[in-house]
Amino acid sequence: MLPTPVKFTVVAASAEGGTELNAFDNAILKAGIGNLNLLRVSSILPPGAKQVDKLEIAPGSLCPTAYGTIAGERPGEIISAAIAVGVSPDTYGVIMEFSGHCHKEEAEANARAMVEEAFAVRGLPLVRIIVKAVEHKVERCGCAFAGVALWY
């Protein structure tokens, strides 16, 4: 079992590539987490985790990450990804991701609404929501990515 992360960084970026996988790789590189081994996790922010703007992790490290991503290959289509982090004053938080064929504002609103619902269902007090989103107009093969890297 991995230790419980104590830091988190919220990222979002988009990019083009020759294939969907290359577009994804280029988007995570642009987001600043492309040289890590992302371990996709679900939606709980560990208690007491502190937000840090810049990752300081060695390349190749295993990095638990909650993320939403979407790729597209139709020139001109709009794709977006958003991540929202709900923070509670004295316990764990909740992370929600959204991706779709929509504009950034719609992606942000969906991610925010999902956090609000998750807190309501859990009966947790919600003191702050951190949202980051990105919109991308596909040229040939594009990807939009938004995530929360959880680290130590």
Order of alpha helices (4+ residues) and beta strands (2+ residues): beta-alpha-beta-beta-beta-beta-beta-beta-alpha-beta-beta
